[in-house]
Structure formats: structure tokens, C-alpha cells
């Protein structure tokens, strides 16, 4: 008797990225005093990432002032793509992993109330790439006064080895 596979066990993250016209970029390491990923047991932790492209930051500033909610959502999506690039670069295969938890910092004005809408950009990308079974995750979105490089979004993530 063949084991029952989860509904999206056949989701190939690389095929999904290609279908979404997204590419994993090689992330540059800036020093040897911290790791961009760290594994403990079946969990993989990533260091914080921002919405950088090869040309530099996608946007700079605070949500609710210089950056719109839609632009923040785009930043969260790109930041998650950068996180996925780190996972691929450090482990060699996204197919080994499932999303576990994301922690997202949003640089915003004190009255900005759409942090969740910004974080949705990252969550949606995980679902688009891994499917609902391997892409569903716990999350937290937090507001912050300022983030690295003036980025409106910074995030870290935890992935878990797939067991099925």
C-alpha cells in the first residue's frame, strides 16, 4: 500500500518560482562574525534580511510616510525571496524544507495600522512557492522605529525539515 501524500507534496518550489518569474539570487556575506543561517536539529534559522535588489534597496523610509502599504507589501515579498535565497544557498535544496515561522519588523509611523497587510506579502509568497501544506506558517509582524539601511521591512524566518 502506497503512503498518502499531503495534497501539495508534489509542489516543487523551483518550478513554482519559475512559474512566478522569480529567481533566487546569491546572497553576499559581509563577514565571518555571524551566520546567515544556523541549523539546530530539524530547524533552520535565518538571519535578518531586507528588501535589497542587486541595485540596492527596493524602497527606503517608513510605512505611513514615505512608503505606501502596497510598497511595503512588495518589500515583504522581496525580503522573503531573499530569505529563500539564503535557505537555498546554505542547504542546497528548498525541497527539503517547510515554512515554520516568520518574524517581520516594519518601520512605520506610530499611527500606521496596516502592519498585517505588509506582512501578507511574505506570507503569500511562502504559500505560492511551497503550497498550503508546506507553506503555512506561524508569524508575527511588529512595528519598529528604524531598520537596517533605512529599509521599511526586515525579517527572519525559521524553516523545518519536511517529514511529509
C-alpha positions in Angstrom: 0.0 0.0 0.0 1.4 3.4 -1.0 1.5 6.1 1.7 -0.9 9.0 1.3 0.9 12.2 0.3 -0.2 15.6 1.5 -2.2 17.5 -1.2 0.8 19.7 -2.2 3.7 17.3 -1.5 4.4 17.4 -5.2 4.8 21.2 -5.2 8.4 21.8 -6.4 9.5 25.2 -5.1 11.8 25.7 -8.0 9.1 25.1 -10.6 6.8 27.5 -8.6 9.5 30.2 -8.5 10.0 29.8 -12.3 6.2 30.0 -12.9 6.1 33.2 -10.8 9.1 34.5 -12.9 11.2 34.8 -9.7 14.9 34.0 -9.3 16.9 33.1 -6.3 19.9 35.4 -6.1 23.2 34.6 -4.4 23.3 36.5 -1.1 26.5 38.2 -0.2 28.1 37.6 3.1 29.7 40.6 4.8 31.8 39.0 7.4 32.5 35.9 9.5 31.2 37.1 12.9 27.7 35.8 12.4 26.0 33.1 10.3 23.3 33.9 7.7 21.6 30.6 8.6 22.0 28.3 11.6 20.6 24.8 11.9 19.6 23.1 15.1 18.0 19.6 14.8 15.3 19.8 12.2 15.0 23.6 12.3 16.9 26.2 10.2 17.0 29.8 11.4 17.8 32.7 9.1 19.4 36.0 10.0 17.5 39.1 9.2 17.1 40.1 5.6 15.8 43.3 4.0 14.3 44.1 0.6 17.6 44.6 -1.4 18.0 44.1 -5.1 21.3 44.0 -7.0 20.8 47.7 -7.4 20.2 48.4 -3.8 17.1 48.8 -1.5 13.7 48.4 -3.2 12.4 51.3 -1.1 13.6 53.3 1.9 11.6 55.0 4.6 8.7 54.5 6.9 5.3 53.0 6.2 2.7 55.7 6.7 5.1 58.4 5.5 7.5 57.7 2.6 6.3 54.2 1.8 2.8 53.1 1.0 1.2 49.9 2.3 1.4 48.4 -1.2 5.1 49.2 -1.5 5.6 47.7 2.0 3.8 44.5 0.8 6.2 44.4 -2.2 9.2 44.8 0.2 8.0 41.9 2.4 7.6 39.7 -0.7 11.1 40.6 -2.0 12.5 40.1 1.5 11.0 36.6 1.7 12.5 35.9 -1.7 15.9 36.9 -0.2 15.3 34.6 2.7 14.5 31.7 0.4 17.8 32.5 -1.5 19.6 32.1 1.8 18.0 28.8 2.5 18.8 27.5 -0.9 22.4 28.9 -0.7 23.1 27.3 2.7 21.3 24.0 2.3 21.3 23.4 -1.5 17.6 22.4 -1.8 14.4 24.2 -0.9 12.5 21.0 -1.4 13.9 19.7 1.9 12.1 22.5 3.9 8.7 23.7 5.0 7.9 27.1 6.4 7.7 27.2 10.2 7.6 30.8 11.4 8.4 34.3 10.2 9.1 37.4 12.3 8.7 40.6 10.4 9.7 44.1 11.5 8.0 47.0 9.8 9.5 50.5 10.1 6.5 52.8 10.3 4.9 55.9 11.8 3.3 55.5 15.3 -0.2 55.6 13.7 0.4 53.1 11.0 -2.2 50.3 11.4 -1.6 48.0 8.4 1.4 46.0 9.6 -0.5 42.8 8.8 -1.2 43.8 5.3 2.5 44.5 4.8 3.4 41.1 6.3 0.9 39.4 3.9 3.4 39.9 1.1 5.9 37.5 2.7 3.2 35.0 3.8 1.6 34.9 0.3 5.0 34.2 -1.3 5.6 31.2 1.0 2.1 29.8 0.1 2.7 30.5 -3.6 6.1 28.7 -3.6 5.5 25.8 -1.1 1.7 25.4 -1.3 -0.6 25.4 1.7 0.8 22.2 3.3 4.4 23.2 3.4 4.0 27.0 3.1 1.6 27.6 6.0 3.4 29.1 9.0 3.1 31.0 12.2 4.0 34.7 12.1 4.4 37.9 13.9 4.6 41.4 12.5 6.0 44.2 14.7 6.4 47.9 14.2 9.8 49.5 14.7 11.2 53.0 14.6 14.1 52.2 12.1 15.6 49.2 10.4 18.9 48.3 8.7 19.8 50.5 5.8 16.6 52.5 6.1 14.6 49.5 4.9 10.9 49.6 5.6 10.9 45.8 6.2 13.3 43.3 7.8 12.6 39.7 8.6 14.0 36.5 9.9 12.5 33.0 9.4 12.5 29.5 10.7 12.2 26.5 8.4 11.7 22.9 9.4 12.9 19.8 7.6 10.0 18.2 5.7 8.8 14.9 7.1 5.9 14.5 4.7 
